[in-house]
Every structure is written in C-alpha cells, then in structure tokens.
Amino acid sequence: MLNNDNNKRSKILHSQLPLVAIVVVAVCVYLAHKFQSSALKDTSVVNGIGNSCNFVNETCEFLIDDKLAIASFSTMPKPEESVTVKLLIPEGKNIESAWIEGVNMYMGKIPVLLDSDGKGKWSGWFMLGSCSEPVMKWQLRLNIEGMDSPSYLYFVTQQ
C-alpha cells in the first residue's frame, strides 16, 4: 500500500514537472530583463558616486567643490561620433586636464581637448570609442588646479 501511494505521488510530480520548469524559466527571463533595464533607469548614482548626468537638452548640471557646474553637449554622446562639449565651471577654477574613461568596461583614457574662453568657460571635443556593451557607463574626469581630487561627471550611452 505504501508503494502504491509513492507511485501516485511520483506520477503527479512527473506530470507537473514541465509546468514547474516553464514557470522557473519565465521567472528567470523576467528577472534578467528587469536587471538589464534597470541600468537604463538608474540615474541617481554610478558606482556609489554622485554627479550622474540626466541629459536635458544635451545639458547636465554637476558639482565641482560643492559649487554648480554645467556641461553642454552638441549632441547626445554616441560611440564613434565627434561631440563638442562646453563647460561652465565656478570662477577662479582652472582645468588642468580632462579625459573620459569607461566605468563598466575598460576603454582607456579618451582625451577631452579643452580651451578656456575665460571666466570659467571651457570648450572642447571628444570622440567615444566603439564598445560591445549595449549600455556603457562613462566618467568625465576633470583635474582642477589646486584641488586634491578630481571632479567627475557620469553619463550613459546605449546602442
């Protein structure tokens, strides 16, 4: 009699196995999609550091030494396209050097060639490298004269 009950349970479990497998696969696909799409919606912080750019008319606001700075881009940054950037930084600050680095994938140092227009206005250009990642996180690093640590502006590109 015990063997008969086990056979019934075994048959019930085997008949439900395909349904359980479908549910498990569906949950995994849903979680993977949610994880990938969260990278596009995460605008608050990149790598635990602030100054993440939410493009509004190709313009971003960020902080340098707790003071407002503004970056204006000629177009939304895209790989393999020349992008002009204009920076308005707090008066009395000078940019020693600037470059862009990939955050979620090593892409080397991409120079940002800047010239000062005076009174905290800087303009220059850069070109991002091509990447296999569908969503790429970047950091614009600004080395400011007289500051111990650089200032960063984070932004995201997608294919």
FIKOLZA-1660 file (N, C-alpha, C; in steps of 0.1 Angstrom, whole numbers, plus 5000, padded with zeros to 4 digits):
% residues 159
   i   px   py   pz ch aa at
   1 5008 4988 5000  A  M  N
   1 5000 5000 5000  A  M CA
   1 5009 5013 5000  A  M  C
   2 5020 5012 5008  A  L  N
   2 5029 5024 5008  A  L CA
   2 5035 5026 4994  A  L  C
   3 5039 5015 4987  A  N  N
   3 5044 5016 4974  A  N CA
   3 5035 5022 4964  A  N  C
   4 5022 5019 4965  A  N  N
   4 5011 5024 4957  A  N CA
   4 5010 5039 4958  A  N  C
   5 5010 5044 4971  A  D  N
   5 5009 5059 4974  A  D CA
   5 5021 5066 4968  A  D  C
   6 5033 5060 4969  A  N  N
   6 5045 5066 4963  A  N CA
   6 5044 5067 4948  A  N  C
   7 5039 5057 4942  A  N  N
   7 5037 5057 4927  A  N CA
   7 5027 5068 4923  A  N  C
   8 5017 5070 4930  A  K  N
   8 5007 5081 4927  A  K CA
   8 5014 5094 4928  A  K  C
   9 5021 5096 4939  A  R  N
   9 5028 5109 4941  A  R CA
   9 5038 5112 4930  A  R  C
  10 5045 5101 4927  A  S  N
  10 5056 5102 4916  A  S CA
  10 5050 5106 4903  A  S  C
  11 5038 5100 4899  A  K  N
  11 5031 5103 4887  A  K CA
  11 5026 5117 4887  A  K  C
  12 5021 5122 4898  A  I  N
  12 5016 5136 4899  A  I CA
  12 5028 5146 4897  A  I  C
  13 5039 5143 4904  A  L  N
  13 5051 5152 4903  A  L CA
  13 5056 5152 4889  A  L  C
  14 5057 5140 4882  A  H  N
  14 5062 5140 4869  A  H CA
  14 5053 5147 4859  A  H  C
  15 5040 5146 4861  A  S  N
  15 5031 5153 4852  A  S CA
  15 5031 5168 4854  A  S  C
  16 5036 5173 4866  A  Q  N
  16 5036 5187 4869  A  Q CA
  16 5050 5193 4866  A  Q  C
  17 5060 5185 4863  A  L  N
  17 5074 5189 4861  A  L CA
  17 5075 5199 4849  A  L  C
  18 5069 5196 4838  A  P  N
  18 5071 5206 4827  A  P CA
  18 5065 5220 4830  A  P  C
  19 5054 5220 4838  A  L  N
  19 5048 5233 4842  A  L CA
  19 5057 5240 4851  A  L  C
  20 5063 5233 4861  A  V  N
  20 5073 5239 4870  A  V CA
  20 5085 5245 4863  A  V  C
  21 5090 5237 4853  A  A  N
  21 5101 5242 4845  A  A CA
  21 5098 5254 4837  A  A  C
  22 5086 5255 4832  A  I  N
  22 5082 5267 4824  A  I CA
  22 5081 5279 4833  A  I  C
  23 5076 5277 4845  A  V  N
  23 5075 5288 4855  A  V CA
  23 5089 5293 4859  A  V  C
  24 5098 5284 4862  A  V  N
  24 5111 5288 4866  A  V CA
  24 5118 5295 4855  A  V  C
  25 5117 5291 4842  A  V  N
  25 5124 5298 4831  A  V CA
  25 5117 5312 4829  A  V  C
  26 5104 5313 4830  A  A  N
  26 5098 5326 4829  A  A CA
  26 5102 5335 4840  A  A  C
  27 5104 5331 4852  A  V  N
  27 5108 5340 4863  A  V CA
  27 5123 5344 4860  A  V  C
  28 5131 5335 4855  A  C  N
  28 5145 5339 4852  A  C CA
  28 5146 5349 4841  A  C  C
  29 5138 5347 4831  A  V  N
  29 5137 5357 4820  A  V CA
  29 5133 5370 4824  A  V  C
  30 5122 5371 4833  A  Y  N
  30 5117 5383 4838  A  Y CA
  30 5128 5390 4846  A  Y  C
  31 5135 5383 4855  A  L  N
  31 5145 5389 4864  A  L CA
  31 5157 5394 4855  A  L  C
  32 5161 5387 4845  A  A  N
  32 5172 5391 4837  A  A CA
  32 5168 5404 4829  A  A  C
  33 5155 5405 4824  A  H  N
  33 5151 5417 4817  A  H CA
  33 5150 5429 4827  A  H  C
  34 5145 5426 4839  A  K  N
  34 5144 5437 4849  A  K CA
  34 5158 5442 4853  A  K  C
  35 5168 5433 4854  A  F  N
  35 5181 5437 4857  A  F CA
  35 5188 5446 4846  A  F  C
  36 5186 5441 4834  A  Q  N
  36 5192 5449 4822  A  Q CA
  36 5185 5462 4821  A  Q  C
  37 5172 5463 4822  A  S  N
  37 5165 5476 4820  A  S CA
  37 5168 5485 4832  A  S  C
  38 5171 5480 4843  A  S  N
  38 5174 5489 4855  A  S CA
  38 5187 5497 4852  A  S  C
  39 5196 5492 4844  A  A  N
  39 5208 5500 4841  A  A CA
  39 5204 5513 4833  A  A  C
  40 5194 5513 4825  A  L  N
  40 5189 5525 4818  A  L CA
  40 5182 5534 4827  A  L  C
  41 5175 5529 4837  A  K  N
  41 5167 5538 4846  A  K CA
  41 5175 5543 4858  A  K  C
  42 5186 5537 4861  A  D  N
  42 5194 5542 4873  A  D CA
  42 5201 5555 4870  A  D  C
  43 5195 5566 4874  A  T  N
  43 5201 5579 4871  A  T CA
  43 5207 5585 4884  A  T  C
  44 5205 5579 4895  A  S  N
  44 5209 5586 4908  A  S CA
  44 5224 5585 4910  A  S  C
  45 5229 5573 4908  A  V  N
  45 5243 5572 4912  A  V CA
  45 5250 5561 4903  A  V  C
  46 5262 5564 4900  A  V  N
  46 5270 5554 4892  A  V CA
  46 5282 5550 4901  A  V  C
  47 5283 5537 4904  A  N  N
  47 5294 5533 4913  A  N CA
  47 5294 5539 4926  A  N  C
  48 5283 5543 4932  A  G  N
  48 5282 5549 4945  A  G CA
  48 5287 5563 4946  A  G  C
  49 5289 5570 4935  A  I  N
  49 5293 5584 4935  A  I CA
  49 5283 5592 4927  A  I  C
  50 5280 5604 4932  A  G  N
  50 5270 5613 4926  A  G CA
  50 5275 5619 4913  A  G  C
  51 5269 5630 4909  A  N  N
  51 5272 5637 4897  A  N CA
  51 5268 5629 4884  A  N  C
  52 5257 5621 4885  A  S  N
  52 5253 5614 4873  A  S CA
  52 5244 5623 4865  A  S  C
  53 5247 5622 4852  A  C  N
  53 5240 5632 4842  A  C CA
  53 5227 5627 4837  A  C  C
  54 5217 5635 4839  A  N  N
  54 5204 5632 4833  A  N CA
  54 5203 5643 4822  A  N  C
  55 5205 5639 4809  A  F  N
  55 5205 5649 4798  A  F CA
  55 5192 5656 4797  A  F  C
  56 5192 5669 4798  A  V  N
  56 5180 5677 4794  A  V CA
  56 5185 5687 4784  A  V  C
  57 5180 5685 4772  A  N  N
  57 5185 5694 4760  A  N CA
  57 5200 5693 4759  A  N  C
  58 5206 5681 4761  A  E  N
  58 5221 5679 4760  A  E CA
  58 5228 5687 4770  A  E  C
  59 5222 5690 4781  A  T  N
  59 5229 5698 4792  A  T CA
  59 5228 5690 4805  A  T  C
  60 5239 5691 4813  A  C  N
  60 5240 5684 4826  A  C CA
  60 5245 5694 4836  A  C  C
  61 5240 5693 4848  A  E  N
  61 5245 5701 4859  A  E CA
  61 5252 5691 4869  A  E  C
  62 5264 5695 4874  A  F  N
  62 5271 5687 4883  A  F CA
  62 5279 5696 4893  A  F  C
  63 5285 5691 4903  A  L  N
  63 5292 5699 4913  A  L CA
  63 5307 5698 4912  A  L  C
  64 5314 5709 4913  A  I  N
  64 5328 5710 4915  A  I CA
  64 5330 5717 4928  A  I  C
  65 5336 5710 4938  A  D  N
  65 5339 5716 4951  A  D CA
  65 5326 5722 4957  A  D  C
  66 5315 5715 4956  A  D  N
  66 5302 5718 4961  A  D CA
  66 5296 5731 4955  A  D  C
  67 5301 5734 4943  A  K  N
  67 5296 5746 4935  A  K CA
  67 5291 5741 4922  A  K  C
  68 5280 5747 4917  A  L  N
  68 5274 5743 4904  A  L CA
  68 5283 5745 4892  A  L  C
  69 5283 5734 4884  A  A  N
  69 5290 5735 4871  A  A CA
  69 5280 5729 4861  A  A  C
  70 5282 5734 4848  A  I  N
  70 5272 5730 4838  A  I CA
  70 5280 5725 4826  A  I  C
  71 5276 5713 4820  A  A  N
  71 5282 5708 4808  A  A CA
  71 5271 5707 4797  A  A  C
  72 5274 5713 4786  A  S  N
  72 5265 5713 4774  A  S CA
  72 5272 5706 4763  A  S  C
  73 5265 5696 4758  A  F  N
  73 5270 5688 4747  A  F CA
  73 5263 5692 4734  A  F  C
  74 5270 5691 4723  A  S  N
  74 5265 5694 4710  A  S CA
  74 5254 5684 4706  A  S  C
  75 5256 5672 4709  A  T  N
  75 5247 5661 4707  A  T CA
  75 5248 5651 4718  A  T  C
  76 5238 5642 4719  A  M  N
  76 5239 5632 4729  A  M CA
  76 5252 5624 4726  A  M  C
  77 5261 5621 4735  A  P  N
  77 5273 5613 4732  A  P CA
  77 5270 5599 4727  A  P  C
  78 5276 5596 4716  A  K  N
  78 5274 5583 4710  A  K CA
  78 5288 5578 4705  A  K  C
  79 5290 5565 4705  A  P  N
  79 5304 5560 4701  A  P CA
  79 5307 5564 4687  A  P  C
  80 5319 5567 4684  A  E  N
  80 5325 5570 4671  A  E CA
  80 5319 5582 4665  A  E  C
  81 5314 5592 4673  A  E  N
  81 5309 5605 4668  A  E CA
  81 5316 5616 4675  A  E  C
  82 5321 5626 4668  A  S  N
  82 5327 5637 4675  A  S CA
  82 5316 5645 4682  A  S  C
  83 5319 5648 4695  A  V  N
  83 5310 5656 4703  A  V CA
  83 5317 5668 4709  A  V  C
  84 5311 5680 4707  A  T  N
  84 5316 5692 4713  A  T CA
  84 5310 5694 4727  A  T  C
  85 5318 5698 4736  A  V  N
  85 5313 5700 4750  A  V CA
  85 5317 5714 4754  A  V  C
  86 5308 5721 4761  A  K  N
  86 5311 5734 4767  A  K CA
  86 5309 5732 4782  A  K  C
  87 5319 5737 4789  A  L  N
  87 5318 5736 4804  A  L CA
  87 5318 5750 4810  A  L  C
  88 5309 5752 4819  A  L  N
  88 5309 5764 4827  A  L CA
  88 5312 5760 4841  A  L  C
  89 5324 5763 4846  A  I  N
  89 5328 5759 4859  A  I CA
  89 5329 5771 4868  A  I  C
  90 5329 5769 4882  A  P  N
  90 5329 5781 4891  A  P CA
  90 5341 5790 4888  A  P  C
  91 5339 5803 4889  A  E  N
  91 5350 5812 4886  A  E CA
  91 5362 5810 4896  A  E  C
  92 5374 5812 4891  A  G  N
  92 5386 5810 4899  A  G CA
  92 5391 5796 4898  A  G  C
  93 5384 5787 4891  A  K  N
  93 5388 5773 4889  A  K CA
  93 5394 5772 4875  A  K  C
  94 5405 5764 4874  A  N  N
  94 5411 5762 4861  A  N CA
  94 5412 5747 4859  A  N  C
  95 5409 5742 4847  A  I  N
  95 5410 5728 4844  A  I CA
  95 5424 5725 4839  A  I  C
  96 5431 5716 4846  A  E  N
  96 5445 5712 4842  A  E CA
  96 5445 5702 4831  A  E  C
  97 5436 5692 4832  A  S  N
  97 5434 5682 4822  A  S CA
  97 5420 5675 4823  A  S  C
  98 5416 5669 4813  A  A  N
  98 5403 5662 4813  A  A CA
  98 5403 5650 4803  A  A  C
  99 5397 5640 4808  A  W  N
  99 5396 5628 4799  A  W CA
  99 5383 5620 4803  A  W  C
 100 5379 5611 4795  A  I  N
 100 5368 5602 4797  A  I CA
 100 5373 5588 4798  A  I  C
 101 5367 5581 4808  A  E  N
 101 5370 5567 4809  A  E CA
 101 5357 5559 4810  A  E  C
 102 5358 5546 4805  A  G  N
 102 5347 5537 4807  A  G CA
 102 5346 5533 4822  A  G  C
 103 5334 5531 4827  A  V  N
 103 5332 5527 4841  A  V CA
 103 5330 5512 4841  A  V  C
 104 5321 5507 4833  A  N  N
 104 5317 5493 4834  A  N CA
 104 5325 5484 4824  A  N  C
 105 5335 5491 4816  A  M  N
 105 5343 5483 4808  A  M CA
 105 5356 5492 4805  A  M  C
 106 5367 5486 4805  A  Y  N
 106 5379 5494 4803  A  Y CA
 106 5380 5499 4789  A  Y  C
 107 5381 5512 4786  A  M  N
 107 5382 5517 4773  A  M CA
 107 5394 5526 4771  A  M  C
 108 5403 5526 4781  A  G  N
 108 5414 5535 4780  A  G CA
 108 5410 5549 4784  A  G  C
 109 5419 5559 4782  A  K  N
 109 5417 5573 4785  A  K CA
 109 5414 5580 4772  A  K  C
 110 5402 5586 4771  A  I  N
 110 5398 5593 4759  A  I CA
 110 5400 5608 4762  A  I  C
 111 5410 5614 4756  A  P  N
 111 5413 5628 4759  A  P CA
 111 5401 5638 4755  A  P  C
 112 5399 5648 4763  A  V  N
 112 5389 5658 4760  A  V CA
 112 5398 5671 4758  A  V  C
 113 5399 5676 4746  A  L  N
 113 5407 5687 4743  A  L CA
 113 5400 5700 4745  A  L  C
 114 5404 5707 4756  A  L  N
 114 5397 5718 4761  A  L CA
 114 5405 5731 4759  A  L  C
 115 5398 5742 4756  A  D  N
 115 5404 5755 4756  A  D CA
 115 5395 5764 4765  A  D  C
 116 5402 5774 4771  A  S  N
 116 5394 5783 4780  A  S CA
 116 5390 5795 4772  A  S  C
 117 5377 5799 4774  A  D  N
 117 5372 5811 4768  A  D CA
 117 5372 5822 4778  A  D  C
 118 5377 5820 4790  A  G  N
 118 5378 5829 4801  A  G CA
 118 5365 5829 4810  A  G  C
 119 5367 5834 4822  A  K  N
 119 5356 5835 4832  A  K CA
 119 5349 5821 4834  A  K  C
 120 5357 5811 4835  A  G  N
 120 5351 5797 4838  A  G CA
 120 5345 5790 4826  A  G  C
 121 5346 5796 4814  A  K  N
 121 5340 5789 4803  A  K CA
 121 5351 5782 4795  A  K  C
 122 5348 5769 4793  A  W  N
 122 5357 5760 4786  A  W CA
 122 5350 5753 4774  A  W  C
 123 5356 5751 4763  A  S  N
 123 5350 5743 4752  A  S CA
 123 5360 5734 4746  A  S  C
 124 5356 5723 4741  A  G  N
 124 5364 5713 4735  A  G CA
 124 5356 5702 4729  A  G  C
 125 5363 5691 4725  A  W  N
 125 5356 5680 4719  A  W CA
 125 5362 5667 4723  A  W  C
 126 5355 5656 4720  A  F  N
 126 5360 5642 4723  A  F CA
 126 5352 5633 4714  A  F  C
 127 5357 5620 4713  A  M  N
 127 5351 5610 4705  A  M CA
 127 5352 5597 4713  A  M  C
 128 5340 5591 4716  A  L  N
 128 5340 5579 4724  A  L CA
 128 5343 5567 4715  A  L  C
 129 5350 5557 4720  A  G  N
 129 5353 5545 4713  A  G CA
 129 5341 5536 4712  A  G  C
 130 5341 5527 4702  A  S  N
 130 5330 5517 4700  A  S CA
 130 5332 5506 4710  A  S  C
 131 5321 5501 4715  A  C  N
 131 5321 5491 4725  A  C CA
 131 5310 5480 4723  A  C  C
 132 5312 5469 4728  A  S  N
 132 5303 5458 4726  A  S CA
 132 5292 5458 4736  A  S  C
 133 5293 5466 4747  A  E  N
 133 5283 5466 4757  A  E CA
 133 5271 5474 4752  A  E  C
 134 5259 5469 4754  A  P  N
 134 5247 5477 4749  A  P CA
 134 5245 5489 4757  A  P  C
 135 5248 5489 4770  A  V  N
 135 5247 5501 4779  A  V CA
 135 5261 5504 4785  A  V  C
 136 5267 5515 4781  A  M  N
 136 5280 5518 4786  A  M CA
 136 5280 5530 4795  A  M  C
 137 5286 5529 4807  A  K  N
 137 5287 5540 4816  A  K CA
 137 5301 5546 4815  A  K  C
 138 5301 5560 4814  A  W  N
 138 5313 5567 4812  A  W CA
 138 5315 5577 4824  A  W  C
 139 5327 5581 4826  A  Q  N
 139 5330 5592 4836  A  Q CA
 139 5339 5602 4829  A  Q  C
 140 5335 5615 4829  A  L  N
 140 5343 5626 4825  A  L CA
 140 5351 5631 4837  A  L  C
 141 5364 5629 4837  A  R  N
 141 5373 5633 4848  A  R CA
 141 5379 5647 4845  A  R  C
 142 5377 5656 4855  A  L  N
 142 5382 5669 4854  A  L CA
 142 5392 5671 4865  A  L  C
 143 5405 5673 4861  A  N  N
 143 5415 5676 4871  A  N CA
 143 5416 5691 4872  A  N  C
 144 5412 5696 4884  A  I  N
 144 5411 5711 4887  A  I CA
 144 5423 5715 4894  A  I  C
 145 5429 5726 4889  A  E  N
 145 5441 5732 4896  A  E CA
 145 5438 5735 4910  A  E  C
 146 5447 5731 4919  A  G  N
 146 5446 5734 4933  A  G CA
 146 5437 5724 4941  A  G  C
 147 5431 5715 4935  A  M  N
 147 5422 5705 4942  A  M CA
 147 5429 5692 4943  A  M  C
 148 5428 5686 4955  A  D  N
 148 5435 5673 4957  A  D CA
 148 5429 5661 4949  A  D  C
 149 5416 5662 4947  A  S  N
 149 5409 5651 4940  A  S CA
 149 5402 5656 4928  A  S  C
 150 5401 5648 4917  A  P  N
 150 5394 5653 4905  A  P CA
 150 5379 5653 4907  A  P  C
 151 5372 5660 4898  A  S  N
 151 5357 5661 4898  A  S CA
 151 5353 5652 4886  A  S  C
 152 5341 5646 4888  A  Y  N
 152 5336 5636 4878  A  Y CA
 152 5322 5640 4874  A  Y  C
 153 5319 5637 4862  A  L  N
 153 5306 5638 4856  A  L CA
 153 5303 5624 4849  A  L  C
 154 5293 5617 4854  A  Y  N
 154 5290 5604 4849  A  Y CA
 154 5278 5605 4839  A  Y  C
 155 5279 5597 4828  A  F  N
 155 5268 5596 4818  A  F CA
 155 5268 5582 4812  A  F  C
 156 5257 5580 4805  A  V  N
 156 5254 5566 4800  A  V CA
 156 5252 5567 4785  A  V  C
 157 5257 5558 4777  A  T  N
 157 5253 5557 4763  A  T CA
 157 5247 5543 4761  A  T  C
 158 5239 5542 4751  A  Q  N
 158 5233 5529 4747  A  Q CA
 158 5232 5527 4732  A  Q  C
 159 5233 5515 4728  A  Q  N
 159 5233 5512 4714  A  Q CA
 159 5219 5509 4710  A  Q  C
% end
